[in-house]
Every structure is written in C-alpha cells, then in structure tokens.
Amino acid sequence: MEEHVHKYVRVKLGKKGFTVFQCILPDCSHYIRSELVIGKRFICWRCDGIFVMNQKTAQYKKPHCSSCVRVPKEVATT
C-alpha cells in the first residue's frame, strides 16, 4: 500500500470520548491518538497544502495551516 499524507479530522471514540485523529481520505482507515499527531504531516482543510502538525493546529477539529487562520473582524466602536 502506498503511503500518503493524511487529511485529519479530530473525532471522539467510545463512551468515554477518547480523542483521536482520523484520516478522511478514501480507502484510508488510519487513526492516530491526539498525543502522537504532533510532528506528523497533514493536508490543510482550506488550501490543500501539506504542513506539519503542531500544538496549535492539533486543537482544531479540521486542522488547517497558520496562513489559513481566519482573523475575526474588529468590532467597530461608535
């Protein structure tokens, strides 16, 4: 089987809500514990680029790169 870069989504398994990352690409049944995903390559959900998972990106349900982070618009004060 060819190796590929995974496109992760954070999910909870079981009654106790064990947090893991699941690859959503077709024909891939890869799961990895959330503690072990740091340092692994992943496909960004927004730009489809390949990046390395870090502490910040591991907090997202659908991990995306730092350049794709949406900054909230500042609230205009009147």
C-alpha positions as CSV (number, residue, x, y, z in Angstrom):
1,M,0.0,0.0,0.0
2,E,1.3,3.4,-0.9
3,E,2.0,5.9,1.8
4,H,0.2,9.2,1.6
5,V,-0.2,12.4,3.6
6,H,-3.3,12.2,5.7
7,K,-6.2,14.6,5.9
8,Y,-7.2,14.5,9.5
9,V,-10.3,15.3,11.4
10,R,-10.5,15.2,15.2
11,V,-13.1,12.7,16.5
12,K,-14.2,11.2,19.8
13,L,-14.5,7.4,20.1
14,G,-16.3,5.3,22.6
15,K,-18.5,6.1,25.6
16,K,-15.6,7.9,27.3
17,G,-14.9,10.2,24.4
18,F,-11.3,9.2,23.6
19,T,-9.9,11.8,21.3
20,V,-8.2,10.7,18.1
21,F,-7.5,12.0,14.6
22,Q,-9.0,10.1,11.7
23,C,-7.9,10.3,8.1
24,I,-10.9,11.1,5.8
25,L,-9.3,10.2,2.5
26,P,-11.0,7.4,0.6
27,D,-9.6,3.9,1.2
28,C,-7.7,5.0,4.3
29,S,-8.6,3.6,7.7
30,H,-5.8,5.5,9.6
31,Y,-6.4,6.7,13.2
32,I,-3.8,8.2,15.5
33,R,-4.0,9.3,19.1
34,S,-4.1,13.0,19.7
35,E,-0.9,12.9,21.7
36,L,1.0,11.3,18.8
37,V,-0.1,13.5,16.0
38,I,2.3,16.4,16.8
39,G,5.1,16.4,14.2
40,K,3.1,14.4,11.6
41,R,2.4,15.8,8.1
42,F,-1.2,16.6,7.2
43,I,-3.2,18.2,4.4
44,C,-4.7,21.6,5.2
45,W,-8.5,21.7,5.1
46,R,-8.6,25.1,3.5
47,C,-5.8,25.4,1.0
48,D,-4.9,21.6,0.5
49,G,-1.2,22.3,1.2
50,I,1.0,19.9,3.2
51,F,2.1,21.0,6.6
52,V,3.4,19.6,9.9
53,M,1.0,19.3,12.8
54,N,2.0,21.4,15.8
55,Q,0.3,22.1,19.2
56,K,-1.9,24.9,17.8
57,T,-3.1,23.0,14.7
58,A,-3.9,19.9,16.8
59,Q,-6.6,21.9,18.6
60,Y,-8.7,22.3,15.5
61,K,-11.4,19.8,14.6
62,K,-10.4,20.2,11.0
63,P,-6.7,21.1,11.1
64,H,-5.5,23.9,8.8
65,C,-2.3,25.8,8.4
66,S,-1.3,29.0,10.0
67,S,-1.7,31.0,6.8
68,C,-5.3,29.9,6.6
69,V,-6.4,31.0,10.1
70,R,-9.3,33.4,9.9
71,V,-8.9,36.5,12.0
72,P,-12.1,37.9,13.3
73,K,-13.0,41.3,12.1
74,E,-12.6,44.1,14.6
75,V,-15.8,45.4,16.1
76,A,-16.2,49.0,15.1
77,T,-16.7,51.2,18.1
78,T,-19.0,54.1,17.8
